[in-house]
Amino acid sequence: MLYSPSFQLNQLRRVVAHSISQLLCQLQYQCPCSQLNQYMRQASRIVLQRNELKMVHSWNCQIAQSSW
């Protein structure tokens, strides 16, 4: 099912805003001495964020193709 470009753009904005706010919260409480431990504990969350970024990239490509 294809969505309109404006719907895709709004969805993209929501995903990006949510991801950025999550990253800012993580950075706010991050201690430099425990970066490796924190990375290991948050590996599943990092994979999820990577998958979200792949989805955002896919939407970007679709929006770019539909606007030409």
CHARMM internal coordinates of N, CA and C (Angstrom, degrees):
IC EDIT
DIST 1 N 1 CA 1.4568
DIST 1 CA 1 C 1.5267
ANGL 1 N 1 CA 1 C 108.93
DIST 1 C 2 N 1.3181
ANGL 1 CA 1 C 2 N 116.30
DIHE 1 N 1 CA 1 C 2 N 126.49
DIST 2 N 2 CA 1.4586
ANGL 1 C 2 N 2 CA 120.50
DIHE 1 CA 1 C 2 N 2 CA -179.41
DIST 2 CA 2 C 1.5236
ANGL 2 N 2 CA 2 C 109.64
DIHE 1 C 2 N 2 CA 2 C -95.03
DIST 2 C 3 N 1.3116
ANGL 2 CA 2 C 3 N 115.57
DIHE 2 N 2 CA 2 C 3 N 138.31
DIST 3 N 3 CA 1.4548
ANGL 2 C 3 N 3 CA 121.31
DIHE 2 CA 2 C 3 N 3 CA 178.25
DIST 3 CA 3 C 1.5170
ANGL 3 N 3 CA 3 C 109.01
DIHE 2 C 3 N 3 CA 3 C -105.09
DIST 3 C 4 N 1.3180
ANGL 3 CA 3 C 4 N 115.78
DIHE 3 N 3 CA 3 C 4 N 158.75
DIST 4 N 4 CA 1.4612
ANGL 3 C 4 N 4 CA 119.81
DIHE 3 CA 3 C 4 N 4 CA 179.22
DIST 4 CA 4 C 1.5261
ANGL 4 N 4 CA 4 C 109.46
DIHE 3 C 4 N 4 CA 4 C -66.53
DIST 4 C 5 N 1.3430
ANGL 4 CA 4 C 5 N 116.77
DIHE 4 N 4 CA 4 C 5 N 152.55
DIST 5 N 5 CA 1.4756
ANGL 4 C 5 N 5 CA 119.84
DIHE 4 CA 4 C 5 N 5 CA 179.31
DIST 5 CA 5 C 1.5292
ANGL 5 N 5 CA 5 C 112.55
DIHE 4 C 5 N 5 CA 5 C -57.58
DIST 5 C 6 N 1.3369
ANGL 5 CA 5 C 6 N 118.25
DIHE 5 N 5 CA 5 C 6 N -36.85
DIST 6 N 6 CA 1.4696
ANGL 5 C 6 N 6 CA 119.36
DIHE 5 CA 5 C 6 N 6 CA -179.83
DIST 6 CA 6 C 1.5262
ANGL 6 N 6 CA 6 C 111.12
DIHE 5 C 6 N 6 CA 6 C -67.23
DIST 6 C 7 N 1.3429
ANGL 6 CA 6 C 7 N 117.01
DIHE 6 N 6 CA 6 C 7 N -37.98
DIST 7 N 7 CA 1.4634
ANGL 6 C 7 N 7 CA 119.97
DIHE 6 CA 6 C 7 N 7 CA 176.49
DIST 7 CA 7 C 1.5243
ANGL 7 N 7 CA 7 C 109.88
DIHE 6 C 7 N 7 CA 7 C -64.21
DIST 7 C 8 N 1.3421
ANGL 7 CA 7 C 8 N 116.64
DIHE 7 N 7 CA 7 C 8 N -44.79
DIST 8 N 8 CA 1.4650
ANGL 7 C 8 N 8 CA 120.82
DIHE 7 CA 7 C 8 N 8 CA 179.84
DIST 8 CA 8 C 1.5241
ANGL 8 N 8 CA 8 C 110.71
DIHE 7 C 8 N 8 CA 8 C -61.51
DIST 8 C 9 N 1.3329
ANGL 8 CA 8 C 9 N 116.48
DIHE 8 N 8 CA 8 C 9 N -40.45
DIST 9 N 9 CA 1.4624
ANGL 8 C 9 N 9 CA 120.15
DIHE 8 CA 8 C 9 N 9 CA -179.27
DIST 9 CA 9 C 1.5246
ANGL 9 N 9 CA 9 C 110.96
DIHE 8 C 9 N 9 CA 9 C -66.30
DIST 9 C 10 N 1.3298
ANGL 9 CA 9 C 10 N 116.99
DIHE 9 N 9 CA 9 C 10 N -42.17
DIST 10 N 10 CA 1.4667
ANGL 9 C 10 N 10 CA 120.04
DIHE 9 CA 9 C 10 N 10 CA 177.53
DIST 10 CA 10 C 1.5246
ANGL 10 N 10 CA 10 C 111.14
DIHE 9 C 10 N 10 CA 10 C -64.21
DIST 10 C 11 N 1.3304
ANGL 10 CA 10 C 11 N 116.35
DIHE 10 N 10 CA 10 C 11 N -40.79
DIST 11 N 11 CA 1.4632
ANGL 10 C 11 N 11 CA 120.51
DIHE 10 CA 10 C 11 N 11 CA 177.41
DIST 11 CA 11 C 1.5257
ANGL 11 N 11 CA 11 C 109.90
DIHE 10 C 11 N 11 CA 11 C -62.75
DIST 11 C 12 N 1.3193
ANGL 11 CA 11 C 12 N 116.22
DIHE 11 N 11 CA 11 C 12 N -42.75
DIST 12 N 12 CA 1.4608
ANGL 11 C 12 N 12 CA 122.16
DIHE 11 CA 11 C 12 N 12 CA 178.49
DIST 12 CA 12 C 1.5218
ANGL 12 N 12 CA 12 C 110.62
DIHE 11 C 12 N 12 CA 12 C -60.13
DIST 12 C 13 N 1.3212
ANGL 12 CA 12 C 13 N 116.71
DIHE 12 N 12 CA 12 C 13 N -44.41
DIST 13 N 13 CA 1.4726
ANGL 12 C 13 N 13 CA 120.77
DIHE 12 CA 12 C 13 N 13 CA 179.12
DIST 13 CA 13 C 1.5239
ANGL 13 N 13 CA 13 C 110.97
DIHE 12 C 13 N 13 CA 13 C -60.82
DIST 13 C 14 N 1.3399
ANGL 13 CA 13 C 14 N 116.43
DIHE 13 N 13 CA 13 C 14 N -42.70
DIST 14 N 14 CA 1.4723
ANGL 13 C 14 N 14 CA 119.78
DIHE 13 CA 13 C 14 N 14 CA 179.27
DIST 14 CA 14 C 1.5239
ANGL 14 N 14 CA 14 C 111.31
DIHE 13 C 14 N 14 CA 14 C -62.38
DIST 14 C 15 N 1.3381
ANGL 14 CA 14 C 15 N 116.54
DIHE 14 N 14 CA 14 C 15 N -45.33
DIST 15 N 15 CA 1.4684
ANGL 14 C 15 N 15 CA 120.53
DIHE 14 CA 14 C 15 N 15 CA -178.79
DIST 15 CA 15 C 1.5246
ANGL 15 N 15 CA 15 C 110.17
DIHE 14 C 15 N 15 CA 15 C -63.35
DIST 15 C 16 N 1.3417
ANGL 15 CA 15 C 16 N 116.66
DIHE 15 N 15 CA 15 C 16 N -45.71
DIST 16 N 16 CA 1.4668
ANGL 15 C 16 N 16 CA 120.57
DIHE 15 CA 15 C 16 N 16 CA -178.28
DIST 16 CA 16 C 1.5272
ANGL 16 N 16 CA 16 C 110.36
DIHE 15 C 16 N 16 CA 16 C -64.94
DIST 16 C 17 N 1.3282
ANGL 16 CA 16 C 17 N 117.46
DIHE 16 N 16 CA 16 C 17 N -45.81
DIST 17 N 17 CA 1.4673
ANGL 16 C 17 N 17 CA 120.51
DIHE 16 CA 16 C 17 N 17 CA -179.81
DIST 17 CA 17 C 1.5251
ANGL 17 N 17 CA 17 C 110.65
DIHE 16 C 17 N 17 CA 17 C -61.11
DIST 17 C 18 N 1.3234
ANGL 17 CA 17 C 18 N 116.91
DIHE 17 N 17 CA 17 C 18 N -42.24
DIST 18 N 18 CA 1.4684
ANGL 17 C 18 N 18 CA 120.90
DIHE 17 CA 17 C 18 N 18 CA 179.38
DIST 18 CA 18 C 1.5301
ANGL 18 N 18 CA 18 C 110.52
DIHE 17 C 18 N 18 CA 18 C -64.20
DIST 18 C 19 N 1.3374
ANGL 18 CA 18 C 19 N 116.78
DIHE 18 N 18 CA 18 C 19 N -44.86
DIST 19 N 19 CA 1.4690
ANGL 18 C 19 N 19 CA 120.59
DIHE 18 CA 18 C 19 N 19 CA -179.26
DIST 19 CA 19 C 1.5200
ANGL 19 N 19 CA 19 C 111.17
DIHE 18 C 19 N 19 CA 19 C -63.97
DIST 19 C 20 N 1.3355
ANGL 19 CA 19 C 20 N 116.80
DIHE 19 N 19 CA 19 C 20 N -42.37
DIST 20 N 20 CA 1.4680
ANGL 19 C 20 N 20 CA 120.42
DIHE 19 CA 19 C 20 N 20 CA -179.90
DIST 20 CA 20 C 1.5261
ANGL 20 N 20 CA 20 C 110.23
DIHE 19 C 20 N 20 CA 20 C -64.38
DIST 20 C 21 N 1.3245
ANGL 20 CA 20 C 21 N 117.55
DIHE 20 N 20 CA 20 C 21 N -42.94
DIST 21 N 21 CA 1.4685
ANGL 20 C 21 N 21 CA 118.98
DIHE 20 CA 20 C 21 N 21 CA -179.79
DIST 21 CA 21 C 1.5259
ANGL 21 N 21 CA 21 C 111.05
DIHE 20 C 21 N 21 CA 21 C -64.92
DIST 21 C 22 N 1.3466
ANGL 21 CA 21 C 22 N 117.08
DIHE 21 N 21 CA 21 C 22 N -36.83
DIST 22 N 22 CA 1.4685
ANGL 21 C 22 N 22 CA 119.94
DIHE 21 CA 21 C 22 N 22 CA 176.49
DIST 22 CA 22 C 1.5271
ANGL 22 N 22 CA 22 C 110.53
DIHE 21 C 22 N 22 CA 22 C -63.40
DIST 22 C 23 N 1.3409
ANGL 22 CA 22 C 23 N 116.21
DIHE 22 N 22 CA 22 C 23 N -45.11
DIST 23 N 23 CA 1.4619
ANGL 22 C 23 N 23 CA 119.68
DIHE 22 CA 22 C 23 N 23 CA -179.49
DIST 23 CA 23 C 1.5219
ANGL 23 N 23 CA 23 C 111.25
DIHE 22 C 23 N 23 CA 23 C -63.02
DIST 23 C 24 N 1.3275
ANGL 23 CA 23 C 24 N 117.68
DIHE 23 N 23 CA 23 C 24 N -40.70
DIST 24 N 24 CA 1.4635
ANGL 23 C 24 N 24 CA 120.77
DIHE 23 CA 23 C 24 N 24 CA 178.99
DIST 24 CA 24 C 1.5244
ANGL 24 N 24 CA 24 C 111.01
DIHE 23 C 24 N 24 CA 24 C -63.48
DIST 24 C 25 N 1.3238
ANGL 24 CA 24 C 25 N 116.72
DIHE 24 N 24 CA 24 C 25 N -40.61
DIST 25 N 25 CA 1.4744
ANGL 24 C 25 N 25 CA 119.57
DIHE 24 CA 24 C 25 N 25 CA 177.21
DIST 25 CA 25 C 1.5214
ANGL 25 N 25 CA 25 C 110.82
DIHE 24 C 25 N 25 CA 25 C -62.93
DIST 25 C 26 N 1.3280
ANGL 25 CA 25 C 26 N 116.88
DIHE 25 N 25 CA 25 C 26 N -41.31
DIST 26 N 26 CA 1.4607
ANGL 25 C 26 N 26 CA 120.46
DIHE 25 CA 25 C 26 N 26 CA 179.69
DIST 26 CA 26 C 1.5259
ANGL 26 N 26 CA 26 C 110.72
DIHE 25 C 26 N 26 CA 26 C -65.19
DIST 26 C 27 N 1.3233
ANGL 26 CA 26 C 27 N 116.78
DIHE 26 N 26 CA 26 C 27 N -43.58
DIST 27 N 27 CA 1.4657
ANGL 26 C 27 N 27 CA 120.15
DIHE 26 CA 26 C 27 N 27 CA -178.45
DIST 27 CA 27 C 1.5239
ANGL 27 N 27 CA 27 C 111.27
DIHE 26 C 27 N 27 CA 27 C -66.78
DIST 27 C 28 N 1.3165
ANGL 27 CA 27 C 28 N 116.73
DIHE 27 N 27 CA 27 C 28 N -34.53
DIST 28 N 28 CA 1.4596
ANGL 27 C 28 N 28 CA 121.08
DIHE 27 CA 27 C 28 N 28 CA -178.57
DIST 28 CA 28 C 1.5301
ANGL 28 N 28 CA 28 C 111.34
DIHE 27 C 28 N 28 CA 28 C -60.22
DIST 28 C 29 N 1.3239
ANGL 28 CA 28 C 29 N 116.65
DIHE 28 N 28 CA 28 C 29 N -36.27
DIST 29 N 29 CA 1.4603
ANGL 28 C 29 N 29 CA 120.65
DIHE 28 CA 28 C 29 N 29 CA -176.14
DIST 29 CA 29 C 1.5248
ANGL 29 N 29 CA 29 C 113.04
DIHE 28 C 29 N 29 CA 29 C -103.14
DIST 29 C 30 N 1.3309
ANGL 29 CA 29 C 30 N 116.40
DIHE 29 N 29 CA 29 C 30 N 9.07
DIST 30 N 30 CA 1.4653
ANGL 29 C 30 N 30 CA 118.90
DIHE 29 CA 29 C 30 N 30 CA -175.18
DIST 30 CA 30 C 1.5334
ANGL 30 N 30 CA 30 C 110.61
DIHE 29 C 30 N 30 CA 30 C -82.56
DIST 30 C 31 N 1.3147
ANGL 30 CA 30 C 31 N 115.36
DIHE 30 N 30 CA 30 C 31 N 131.60
DIST 31 N 31 CA 1.4626
ANGL 30 C 31 N 31 CA 121.48
DIHE 30 CA 30 C 31 N 31 CA 176.68
DIST 31 CA 31 C 1.5213
ANGL 31 N 31 CA 31 C 108.11
DIHE 30 C 31 N 31 CA 31 C -101.79
DIST 31 C 32 N 1.3452
ANGL 31 CA 31 C 32 N 119.19
DIHE 31 N 31 CA 31 C 32 N 125.18
DIST 32 N 32 CA 1.4691
ANGL 31 C 32 N 32 CA 120.90
DIHE 31 CA 31 C 32 N 32 CA -176.97
DIST 32 CA 32 C 1.5272
ANGL 32 N 32 CA 32 C 113.61
DIHE 31 C 32 N 32 CA 32 C -56.75
DIST 32 C 33 N 1.3371
ANGL 32 CA 32 C 33 N 117.05
DIHE 32 N 32 CA 32 C 33 N -31.55
DIST 33 N 33 CA 1.4650
ANGL 32 C 33 N 33 CA 119.28
DIHE 32 CA 32 C 33 N 33 CA -176.25
DIST 33 CA 33 C 1.5272
ANGL 33 N 33 CA 33 C 112.48
DIHE 32 C 33 N 33 CA 33 C -73.64
DIST 33 C 34 N 1.3265
ANGL 33 CA 33 C 34 N 117.38
DIHE 33 N 33 CA 33 C 34 N -14.60
DIST 34 N 34 CA 1.4641
ANGL 33 C 34 N 34 CA 118.79
DIHE 33 CA 33 C 34 N 34 CA -177.16
DIST 34 CA 34 C 1.5263
ANGL 34 N 34 CA 34 C 112.29
DIHE 33 C 34 N 34 CA 34 C -121.25
DIST 34 C 35 N 1.3278
ANGL 34 CA 34 C 35 N 117.15
DIHE 34 N 34 CA 34 C 35 N 27.43
DIST 35 N 35 CA 1.4635
ANGL 34 C 35 N 35 CA 119.93
DIHE 34 CA 34 C 35 N 35 CA -177.02
DIST 35 CA 35 C 1.5246
ANGL 35 N 35 CA 35 C 112.00
DIHE 34 C 35 N 35 CA 35 C -59.99
DIST 35 C 36 N 1.3245
ANGL 35 CA 35 C 36 N 117.26
DIHE 35 N 35 CA 35 C 36 N -43.26
DIST 36 N 36 CA 1.4603
ANGL 35 C 36 N 36 CA 119.78
DIHE 35 CA 35 C 36 N 36 CA -178.10
DIST 36 CA 36 C 1.5264
ANGL 36 N 36 CA 36 C 111.19
DIHE 35 C 36 N 36 CA 36 C -64.77
DIST 36 C 37 N 1.3370
ANGL 36 CA 36 C 37 N 116.85
DIHE 36 N 36 CA 36 C 37 N -45.33
DIST 37 N 37 CA 1.4652
ANGL 36 C 37 N 37 CA 119.92
DIHE 36 CA 36 C 37 N 37 CA 178.48
DIST 37 CA 37 C 1.5229
ANGL 37 N 37 CA 37 C 111.37
DIHE 36 C 37 N 37 CA 37 C -61.12
DIST 37 C 38 N 1.3225
ANGL 37 CA 37 C 38 N 115.57
DIHE 37 N 37 CA 37 C 38 N -42.01
DIST 38 N 38 CA 1.4593
ANGL 37 C 38 N 38 CA 119.25
DIHE 37 CA 37 C 38 N 38 CA -179.97
DIST 38 CA 38 C 1.5266
ANGL 38 N 38 CA 38 C 110.50
DIHE 37 C 38 N 38 CA 38 C -66.14
DIST 38 C 39 N 1.3244
ANGL 38 CA 38 C 39 N 116.83
DIHE 38 N 38 CA 38 C 39 N -38.87
DIST 39 N 39 CA 1.4644
ANGL 38 C 39 N 39 CA 120.32
DIHE 38 CA 38 C 39 N 39 CA 177.77
DIST 39 CA 39 C 1.5255
ANGL 39 N 39 CA 39 C 110.23
DIHE 38 C 39 N 39 CA 39 C -60.83
DIST 39 C 40 N 1.3232
ANGL 39 CA 39 C 40 N 116.99
DIHE 39 N 39 CA 39 C 40 N -43.46
DIST 40 N 40 CA 1.4630
ANGL 39 C 40 N 40 CA 120.31
DIHE 39 CA 39 C 40 N 40 CA -178.90
DIST 40 CA 40 C 1.5332
ANGL 40 N 40 CA 40 C 111.11
DIHE 39 C 40 N 40 CA 40 C -65.10
DIST 40 C 41 N 1.3310
ANGL 40 CA 40 C 41 N 116.58
DIHE 40 N 40 CA 40 C 41 N -39.28
DIST 41 N 41 CA 1.4678
ANGL 40 C 41 N 41 CA 119.71
DIHE 40 CA 40 C 41 N 41 CA 179.73
DIST 41 CA 41 C 1.5262
ANGL 41 N 41 CA 41 C 111.72
DIHE 40 C 41 N 41 CA 41 C -69.37
DIST 41 C 42 N 1.3312
ANGL 41 CA 41 C 42 N 116.14
DIHE 41 N 41 CA 41 C 42 N -30.79
DIST 42 N 42 CA 1.4608
ANGL 41 C 42 N 42 CA 119.58
DIHE 41 CA 41 C 42 N 42 CA -174.27
DIST 42 CA 42 C 1.5229
ANGL 42 N 42 CA 42 C 112.77
DIHE 41 C 42 N 42 CA 42 C -102.75
DIST 42 C 43 N 1.3150
ANGL 42 CA 42 C 43 N 117.94
DIHE 42 N 42 CA 42 C 43 N 18.05
DIST 43 N 43 CA 1.4675
ANGL 42 C 43 N 43 CA 120.68
DIHE 42 CA 42 C 43 N 43 CA -176.19
DIST 43 CA 43 C 1.5270
ANGL 43 N 43 CA 43 C 111.67
DIHE 42 C 43 N 43 CA 43 C -57.14
DIST 43 C 44 N 1.3252
ANGL 43 CA 43 C 44 N 117.56
DIHE 43 N 43 CA 43 C 44 N -42.54
DIST 44 N 44 CA 1.4722
ANGL 43 C 44 N 44 CA 119.29
DIHE 43 CA 43 C 44 N 44 CA -178.61
DIST 44 CA 44 C 1.5264
ANGL 44 N 44 CA 44 C 110.98
DIHE 43 C 44 N 44 CA 44 C -66.20
DIST 44 C 45 N 1.3306
ANGL 44 CA 44 C 45 N 117.13
DIHE 44 N 44 CA 44 C 45 N -37.13
DIST 45 N 45 CA 1.4658
ANGL 44 C 45 N 45 CA 120.35
DIHE 44 CA 44 C 45 N 45 CA 178.01
DIST 45 CA 45 C 1.5271
ANGL 45 N 45 CA 45 C 110.73
DIHE 44 C 45 N 45 CA 45 C -66.76
DIST 45 C 46 N 1.3252
ANGL 45 CA 45 C 46 N 116.27
DIHE 45 N 45 CA 45 C 46 N -37.82
DIST 46 N 46 CA 1.4663
ANGL 45 C 46 N 46 CA 120.43
DIHE 45 CA 45 C 46 N 46 CA 178.74
DIST 46 CA 46 C 1.5232
ANGL 46 N 46 CA 46 C 110.35
DIHE 45 C 46 N 46 CA 46 C -65.16
DIST 46 C 47 N 1.3248
ANGL 46 CA 46 C 47 N 116.96
DIHE 46 N 46 CA 46 C 47 N -41.05
DIST 47 N 47 CA 1.4709
ANGL 46 C 47 N 47 CA 120.64
DIHE 46 CA 46 C 47 N 47 CA 177.08
DIST 47 CA 47 C 1.5276
ANGL 47 N 47 CA 47 C 109.87
DIHE 46 C 47 N 47 CA 47 C -62.11
DIST 47 C 48 N 1.3256
ANGL 47 CA 47 C 48 N 117.27
DIHE 47 N 47 CA 47 C 48 N -42.17
DIST 48 N 48 CA 1.4607
ANGL 47 C 48 N 48 CA 121.03
DIHE 47 CA 47 C 48 N 48 CA 178.80
DIST 48 CA 48 C 1.5282
ANGL 48 N 48 CA 48 C 110.61
DIHE 47 C 48 N 48 CA 48 C -61.93
DIST 48 C 49 N 1.3364
ANGL 48 CA 48 C 49 N 117.11
DIHE 48 N 48 CA 48 C 49 N -44.01
DIST 49 N 49 CA 1.4606
ANGL 48 C 49 N 49 CA 120.30
DIHE 48 CA 48 C 49 N 49 CA 179.16
DIST 49 CA 49 C 1.5231
ANGL 49 N 49 CA 49 C 110.88
DIHE 48 C 49 N 49 CA 49 C -64.76
DIST 49 C 50 N 1.3355
ANGL 49 CA 49 C 50 N 116.95
DIHE 49 N 49 CA 49 C 50 N -37.35
DIST 50 N 50 CA 1.4610
ANGL 49 C 50 N 50 CA 120.18
DIHE 49 CA 49 C 50 N 50 CA 177.84
DIST 50 CA 50 C 1.5254
ANGL 50 N 50 CA 50 C 110.37
DIHE 49 C 50 N 50 CA 50 C -63.28
DIST 50 C 51 N 1.3375
ANGL 50 CA 50 C 51 N 116.03
DIHE 50 N 50 CA 50 C 51 N -40.44
DIST 51 N 51 CA 1.4614
ANGL 50 C 51 N 51 CA 119.86
DIHE 50 CA 50 C 51 N 51 CA 177.59
DIST 51 CA 51 C 1.5251
ANGL 51 N 51 CA 51 C 111.27
DIHE 50 C 51 N 51 CA 51 C -65.24
DIST 51 C 52 N 1.3478
ANGL 51 CA 51 C 52 N 117.27
DIHE 51 N 51 CA 51 C 52 N -37.91
DIST 52 N 52 CA 1.4640
ANGL 51 C 52 N 52 CA 120.69
DIHE 51 CA 51 C 52 N 52 CA 176.20
DIST 52 CA 52 C 1.5224
ANGL 52 N 52 CA 52 C 110.41
DIHE 51 C 52 N 52 CA 52 C -62.82
DIST 52 C 53 N 1.3328
ANGL 52 CA 52 C 53 N 116.67
DIHE 52 N 52 CA 52 C 53 N -41.21
DIST 53 N 53 CA 1.4592
ANGL 52 C 53 N 53 CA 119.63
DIHE 52 CA 52 C 53 N 53 CA 179.56
DIST 53 CA 53 C 1.5211
ANGL 53 N 53 CA 53 C 111.45
DIHE 52 C 53 N 53 CA 53 C -65.64
DIST 53 C 54 N 1.3354
ANGL 53 CA 53 C 54 N 117.08
DIHE 53 N 53 CA 53 C 54 N -36.41
DIST 54 N 54 CA 1.4664
ANGL 53 C 54 N 54 CA 120.01
DIHE 53 CA 53 C 54 N 54 CA 175.60
DIST 54 CA 54 C 1.5256
ANGL 54 N 54 CA 54 C 110.09
DIHE 53 C 54 N 54 CA 54 C -62.58
DIST 54 C 55 N 1.3381
ANGL 54 CA 54 C 55 N 116.44
DIHE 54 N 54 CA 54 C 55 N -41.66
DIST 55 N 55 CA 1.4584
ANGL 54 C 55 N 55 CA 120.69
DIHE 54 CA 54 C 55 N 55 CA 179.16
DIST 55 CA 55 C 1.5305
ANGL 55 N 55 CA 55 C 110.17
DIHE 54 C 55 N 55 CA 55 C -64.34
DIST 55 C 56 N 1.3377
ANGL 55 CA 55 C 56 N 116.96
DIHE 55 N 55 CA 55 C 56 N -42.83
DIST 56 N 56 CA 1.4639
ANGL 55 C 56 N 56 CA 121.53
DIHE 55 CA 55 C 56 N 56 CA 178.04
DIST 56 CA 56 C 1.5249
ANGL 56 N 56 CA 56 C 110.09
DIHE 55 C 56 N 56 CA 56 C -61.22
DIST 56 C 57 N 1.3176
ANGL 56 CA 56 C 57 N 117.17
DIHE 56 N 56 CA 56 C 57 N -42.73
DIST 57 N 57 CA 1.4661
ANGL 56 C 57 N 57 CA 121.15
DIHE 56 CA 56 C 57 N 57 CA 178.45
DIST 57 CA 57 C 1.5269
ANGL 57 N 57 CA 57 C 110.27
DIHE 56 C 57 N 57 CA 57 C -61.60
DIST 57 C 58 N 1.3184
ANGL 57 CA 57 C 58 N 116.68
DIHE 57 N 57 CA 57 C 58 N -42.04
DIST 58 N 58 CA 1.4638
ANGL 57 C 58 N 58 CA 121.27
DIHE 57 CA 57 C 58 N 58 CA 178.48
DIST 58 CA 58 C 1.5269
ANGL 58 N 58 CA 58 C 110.31
DIHE 57 C 58 N 58 CA 58 C -61.81
DIST 58 C 59 N 1.3330
ANGL 58 CA 58 C 59 N 116.92
DIHE 58 N 58 CA 58 C 59 N -43.60
DIST 59 N 59 CA 1.4653
ANGL 58 C 59 N 59 CA 120.47
DIHE 58 CA 58 C 59 N 59 CA 177.93
DIST 59 CA 59 C 1.5186
ANGL 59 N 59 CA 59 C 110.83
DIHE 58 C 59 N 59 CA 59 C -63.38
DIST 59 C 60 N 1.3393
ANGL 59 CA 59 C 60 N 116.43
DIHE 59 N 59 CA 59 C 60 N -41.77
DIST 60 N 60 CA 1.4676
ANGL 59 C 60 N 60 CA 120.03
DIHE 59 CA 59 C 60 N 60 CA 178.08
DIST 60 CA 60 C 1.5144
ANGL 60 N 60 CA 60 C 110.56
DIHE 59 C 60 N 60 CA 60 C -56.86
DIST 60 C 61 N 1.3255
ANGL 60 CA 60 C 61 N 116.71
DIHE 60 N 60 CA 60 C 61 N -45.27
DIST 61 N 61 CA 1.4649
ANGL 60 C 61 N 61 CA 120.96
DIHE 60 CA 60 C 61 N 61 CA 179.74
DIST 61 CA 61 C 1.5217
ANGL 61 N 61 CA 61 C 110.41
DIHE 60 C 61 N 61 CA 61 C -62.67
DIST 61 C 62 N 1.3345
ANGL 61 CA 61 C 62 N 117.34
DIHE 61 N 61 CA 61 C 62 N -43.21
DIST 62 N 62 CA 1.4664
ANGL 61 C 62 N 62 CA 120.94
DIHE 61 CA 61 C 62 N 62 CA 179.79
DIST 62 CA 62 C 1.5227
ANGL 62 N 62 CA 62 C 111.20
DIHE 61 C 62 N 62 CA 62 C -63.58
DIST 62 C 63 N 1.3372
ANGL 62 CA 62 C 63 N 116.16
DIHE 62 N 62 CA 62 C 63 N -43.12
DIST 63 N 63 CA 1.4678
ANGL 62 C 63 N 63 CA 120.38
DIHE 62 CA 62 C 63 N 63 CA -179.84
DIST 63 CA 63 C 1.5259
ANGL 63 N 63 CA 63 C 109.91
DIHE 62 C 63 N 63 CA 63 C -65.36
DIST 63 C 64 N 1.3271
ANGL 63 CA 63 C 64 N 116.47
DIHE 63 N 63 CA 63 C 64 N -42.56
DIST 64 N 64 CA 1.4667
ANGL 63 C 64 N 64 CA 120.06
DIHE 63 CA 63 C 64 N 64 CA 179.71
DIST 64 CA 64 C 1.5243
ANGL 64 N 64 CA 64 C 110.88
DIHE 63 C 64 N 64 CA 64 C -62.96
DIST 64 C 65 N 1.3224
ANGL 64 CA 64 C 65 N 117.10
DIHE 64 N 64 CA 64 C 65 N -41.16
DIST 65 N 65 CA 1.4653
ANGL 64 C 65 N 65 CA 120.43
DIHE 64 CA 64 C 65 N 65 CA -179.75
DIST 65 CA 65 C 1.5239
ANGL 65 N 65 CA 65 C 111.08
DIHE 64 C 65 N 65 CA 65 C -68.93
DIST 65 C 66 N 1.3229
ANGL 65 CA 65 C 66 N 117.43
DIHE 65 N 65 CA 65 C 66 N -36.95
DIST 66 N 66 CA 1.4670
ANGL 65 C 66 N 66 CA 119.70
DIHE 65 CA 65 C 66 N 66 CA -177.16
DIST 66 CA 66 C 1.5255
ANGL 66 N 66 CA 66 C 111.92
DIHE 65 C 66 N 66 CA 66 C -76.41
DIST 66 C 67 N 1.3340
ANGL 66 CA 66 C 67 N 117.76
DIHE 66 N 66 CA 66 C 67 N -19.81
DIST 67 N 67 CA 1.4697
ANGL 66 C 67 N 67 CA 119.79
DIHE 66 CA 66 C 67 N 67 CA -178.31
DIST 67 CA 67 C 1.5175
ANGL 67 N 67 CA 67 C 112.53
DIHE 66 C 67 N 67 CA 67 C -87.83
DIST 67 C 68 N 1.3300
ANGL 67 CA 67 C 68 N 117.67
DIHE 67 N 67 CA 67 C 68 N -8.29
DIST 68 N 68 CA 1.4721
ANGL 67 C 68 N 68 CA 119.54
DIHE 67 CA 67 C 68 N 68 CA 179.33
DIST 68 CA 68 C 1.4956
ANGL 68 N 68 CA 68 C 110.67
DIHE 67 C 68 N 68 CA 68 C -84.82
END
COOR INIT
IC SEED 1 N 1 CA 1 C
IC BUILD
